[in-house]
Amino acid sequence: MIQLDDLGFARRSFREVRAVAWAVGALGVLSAGVGAQDGGLAVEERLAVVADIGARLERSYVFPEMAEKCAAHLLRQLEAGAFSELDDPEGFAAALTAELQAVSGDKHLLVRVRQPERVDLEEADPVSARLQRLARMRAENFGFPKVELLEGNVGYVDTRGFQPPDLARDTVTSVMGFLSHADAIIIDVRENGGGIPETVQLVCSYFFDERTHLNSLYFREGDRTIEYWTLDDVAGKKMPDVPLFVLTGTSTFSAAEEFSYNLRTQERATLIGATTRGGANPGSLQWIDDQFEIFVPTGRAINPVTQTNWEGTGVEPHVVVAEEEALEVALVEARKAAEVWRGTRRDALKIWSEVREAARGAEASFEKGRNEEATATVHGALRAALDLGVLDERDINLWGYEYLQTDGVEMAIAILGFNAEEFPESANVWDSLGEAYMLDGQADLAVHYYEKSLELDPDNGNARQILEQVARTRRGD
């Protein structure tokens, strides 16, 4: 038997080991008594695969020290004969994966056999391969195969993958639009095997109103970190206060775990089900040779709250139940939460009624010329409603326009002025305030606010057109 040290492997880098391995295979040095089994893998083929894996890990695995340990472990196992009986590719790939994960604890680190038909198509006709992948995603509704409204006005969505956002965005928009009037929402990721972090970011963004740091991904290459924050703007309505439940299971993996972990650590959702698989290290699939490929984790997740992640441990739900019972348990809790939420919304109507009553008092003050008193009354009522989450920027703007349409320009200026103070980065509120002042005959202030709007949004054609009209009028054109 030829020992690895006979070839000087113990003293070589893995790049050198890989080169020697291929040379050994090409020259047939190991052919006597240790060549290919009938229809199986030759020793030199196994050696070449192990050497290639070692070199790839040393080059790009996110944990350099662990890369060396894994690579050295595979060589020792190869020398000890651990793979000598594995002459079939599937068995060899499974054994390599088991050894790598035993040392690293990294469930993303795996070796598998390349599918010949997929490989042939990718190489011969990449466009057809892409179209076939797109057809599969479309057949699964881009990861959202089921969405429905259950008894008690509880929304339910089954997710099976977070597909690329350029493909899944329209589906996400439709799903979130469907859920937007539910009094509680259940998102099922029990069969979700992962996907793209940007799509996780997109879906999470619907459930937060304030900009929130969800997760970070550190990558070894370039020593760089990418931060994922909730998006300020999404298509449709955000649901920051709607009771939210997430169903987890033993098949929940990778990006689906990030989704669950994000919502758990931000205390935004109640997780129900089983602890997830525990894979937190993103990476890429790399071809070893014509038969094998390896997924190499090149990064790791860093949660901004815990400063760690779920690698190896999984995400533990708040309520641990058999995953097949998770939906039933969640429905009970969601219906209770929905009833409370409906009560909160009834309280919101009461608060809005109080705001309208205060507005009637302010109207009377304006009629008597007590403008400062009236403005203070309006601002106080709006402040209370805003703090309680009853009104938002859009609601306040619409209310201001109600007064503009009924010649209540003073009330409109008070309301829209409050909105501009509270949301100074919104081009729309300054545009609306400019319109109110223009109707009140205060052109100089109107111009000032239209210019402010245009500064924030250079594409605001309305503000630009009005400013040009004012300029022409002043020139006497």
Secondary structure, DSSP 8 states (H G I E B T S, - for coil): ---GGGGTGGGS-HHHHHHHHHHHHHHTTTHHHHS--TTS--HHHHHHHHHHHHHHHHHH-S-HHHHHHHHHHHHHHHHTTTTTT--SHHHHHHHHHHHHHHHH--TT-EEEE--HHHHHHHHH-HHHHHHHHHHHHHHTGGG--EEEEETTTEEEEE---B--HHHHHHHHHHHHHHHTT-SEEEEE-TT---B-HHHHHHHHHTT-SS--EEEEEEETGGGEEEEEE--S--SS---SSS-EEEEE-TT--THHHHHHHHHHHTT--EEEE---------EEEEE-SSSEEEEEE-EEEE-TTTSS--TTT----SEE--GGGHHHHHHHHHHHHHHHHHHHHHHHHHHHHHHHHHHHHHHHHHHTT-HHHHHHHHHHHHHHHHHTTS--HHHHHHHHHHHHTTT-HHHHHHHHHHHHHH-TT-HHHHHHHHHHHHHTT-HHHHHHHHHHHHHH-TT-HHHHHHHHHHHHHHHT-
